[in-house]
Structures are given as structure tokens and as C-alpha cells.
Amino acid sequence: MDPHALLLFLGVDLLLVCTPGPDWLYIAARGLGQGRTAALTAVAGVCAGYGVHTLLSAAGLAAALRALPGLLPVLRLVGAGYLAFLAVTMLLTLRREGRETLTAARPQPARVVLRQSLLTALLNPKGLLLYLSLVPQFVTPDAGLPVGAQVATLGAVNVLCCAAVYTAVALTTARLATRLTATPTAARRLSAVSAVLLLAVAGVTAAA
């Protein structure tokens, strides 16, 4: 595909990814509440979800969704509901563990964080809208590269941008959490803050 179009897409995509939004809040919540490993695992799950978006879009799903505009609001509400479910689950777990012990909240297994993050990305309407509105503007039907391959290339660029920026967010918030969780009580309070952040993400997603 046209190198100039690819570079232009990279610039636009970086601006979008660097703009704080639901993904930033979600990863920050993981970093603040569960630490570096959970935050980086969340980044991997989110990027894997956008990788799935890329493959489905390259296969023509984005065009199908454009023909069914009523499906996007449904996905948005389902995604918001899932994030709210995660937040409430975290708060209930903190409350239950608080009755049993005074130690810091136990981190979730990596596979659980990865699965939850993957579903969060798959249900994120922002990711779908990227492939519905932005990507097609940089696809040239009469180029030597097939349309599906162009979409896959642009999607891969987006995933790499997300991986770079979100990793920085994860490491920064995890480092901040390390400084703020000197005691088990402080760690539990920060975990509660992370759950509230997830609720905020759910609200932003529902209102988008």
C-alpha cells in the first residue's frame, strides 16, 4: 500500500491512542489495584482483542456491521455492563476478604485478567468504530495489495500503537501503586479505587 497513506494513518492513530479514554482507565485500574503483572497482562489482552478486530475486519465483518447500525449500541451496552460486572465483583471480593483477613487483596490469576481484558476489548465500541470509520479512509481499492491485506496492515499498526502506549500507562500506574501501597490497608484502598475506575469506564462506555 501507499507508504504515505500508511505514515498518515500512523500519525492519526497515535493521536487517538494517546488520548486518554476507556482503555487508559481500564489499564490504569489494573495497574493501581493489582500491580505491574496484572497491568501488563491487561495490555496483552486488550491488544489481542484488537487483533481479533483486525482479523474480522479484514474478513469483511466491518462492512457487515456498517449495514447493521443498530448492532453497535447493543455492543456498547453489553461492554459497559461487563465492565460494571467486573467492578462490582472486585468490590465484593475486597469486602469478603476484608472480613476474613487484614492482608492486602489477592491479585487475580494472569489467565483471568487476560480473559477479562480480551472480552473488554472485543466489546469496546471504540475499537469497532476505528475499523468502521477510520481504516476505510486509508484503503485504496485499486492498489496492488488486496483490500483485506490493507485492512490487516492498518489494523496491525493500530495494535502496535496500542501496545506501546498502553504499556507505558501500565508501567507508570504500577510504579505509582508500589509507592502508595506501603501497607495492606493502603493496598486495599487502592484496589477499591481501581474498582471505582472500572465503574467510571463502564459509565463512559455506556454514554459514548
N, C-alpha and C positions, 0 to 999 in steps of 0.2 A: 504494500500500500504506500501511498504518498508519505515520505518522511516528514514533510512539513505539516501535514494533517496530523500525523502521529505526535509530533512535538507540541502542536497546538492543543491536542487533546490532553497530553500530559500536563501542560500548564493549567488548563481549566480544571482537570480532575484533581490536581494537587490543591488548588484553591478550595474546592469543595470538601476534600478530605480534611484539610487543615482548619476548616470552620467547625468549631465545637458544636456538637449535636448529640443525638441519642447514642451513637456508637461511643463517643468520647465519655459520656456519662456512665454508660454501661461498663466500660473497661475501667474507668476511674473507680466505680463502685467495687469492682472486683479487687483492684489494687489496694484500696483503702481498707476494705473489710477482710480480705483473705490473703493479701500479700503478693509477692513477686511471681511465684509459680502460678497461682491462680490467674493473675492478670495476664501473663504471657500465654497461658492456656486459652484464656478467653480470646486473645488476639488471634490465636491459631484457629479457634472455632469460627470466629466472625469471618476471617479470610477464607476459610473453607466454604462457608455459606455463600460468600460472594463468588467463589469459584464455581459453585453449583449454578448460581445465577448466570454466570458466563456461559457455561456449557448449555444450559437450557435456552438461553437467548440465541446462541449460535445455531441451535437446532430449530429455531423458529418460534419458541414459546412467546417471546416478547411481542411478535406480530399478532399472535393469537390473543394475548391479553389486551392489546390495543383495540381489538374488535369486541372485547367484553369489558367495558369501562367500569361496570358495576362490581367487578371482582376485586378491584383494588381497595375500596373502602372496607370490604369484608375482611381482606387480609390484614388491613391496618388495625381493625378492631381485634382480630384474633391475636395479632402480635402484641398489642397493648395488654390484652387480657393475660397472655402468657407471662409478660414481664411483671405484671401485678401479682400473679400467682407466685413467681419466684421471690418477689419481695416479701409477701406475706409468709411464705414458707420459711424464709430466713429469720423473720421476726419471731415466728412461733418457735423455731429451733433455739434461738437465743433465749427466749423466755423459759423453755423447758430445761435447757442446760443450766440456766441461772438458778433454777430451783434445786438442781442436783449437785452443782459444784460451783466454786468460785474461780475456777480457772478460766483462761481465755477460750473463746469459742473454737471448736474444732474445725479445721479447714475441710472443705468438700474434696472428695477424690477427684483427681485430674480428669478422669473419664466422664464424670458427672458435669464438671464445668465445661468440658469440651462439647458434650452433647447439648447442654443448655445454650451455649454460645452459638453453636451451629443453627439451632432452631430459631434463636433470636435473629440471626442474620437472614435466614430464609424467610422469616415473617416480617422483615423490615421493609415497609413500602418505599423508603428512600432508595434502597438498593434496586428495587424493581423499576422505579421511575428513572433511574440513571440509564437503564437499558432501553426503556421505552422512549425517552425524550432526548437524552444527550448523545448516546452512542450512534444512533442512526444519522446524526448530522455529520459524522466523520467517516461514514461509509460511502464508498464510491462504487456504484453498481457496475460501471464499465471498466473497472480496474482489472489488472491481470490476476489479482488474488480474489478467490471466491468470497461472496458476501459473508458466509458463515465463518470463514477464516479471518476476515477483517474484524468481525464482531468478537471472535475469540481473542484476537491480538489486543484489541482495545480493552476487553474485559480483563485480560492478564495484566495490562498496565495498571488498571484500577486496583486489582488485588495487591500488586506490589506496592502501590502508593499507600494503600490502607495498612499493609504490613509494616512499612517503615514508620508512618506517623503514629499508628496505634501502639507500636512497640515503645516508642518514646513516651507516650502517655502512660503506658503500663509501668515502665521503669520509674518514671517521675513520681507517680502516685504511690507506688510500692515503697519507694525510698522515703517519701513523706510519712507513710504509715508506720514505718520502722521507727521513726523519730517520735511519733505520737503515741505509740503503744508500749510504753515502758512498763506498765503494769497490766495484769489481766483485766482489771476493771476498765482501764482506758481502751484496751483492745476490744472489749465487748461493746463499749460505747461507739467505737469507730465502726464496728460491724453493723450496729444499728443505723448509723449514718449512711452506710453503704446501701442498706435495705431501703431507706428513705429515698436515696438517689435513684434506685431502681423504680420506685413508685413514681418519681418525677419523670423518668424516661417513659414509663407507661402513659402518663398523662400527656407528655409532649407527642408521643406517637399517636394517641387517640385523637388529639386535636389537630394533627397535621393535615 
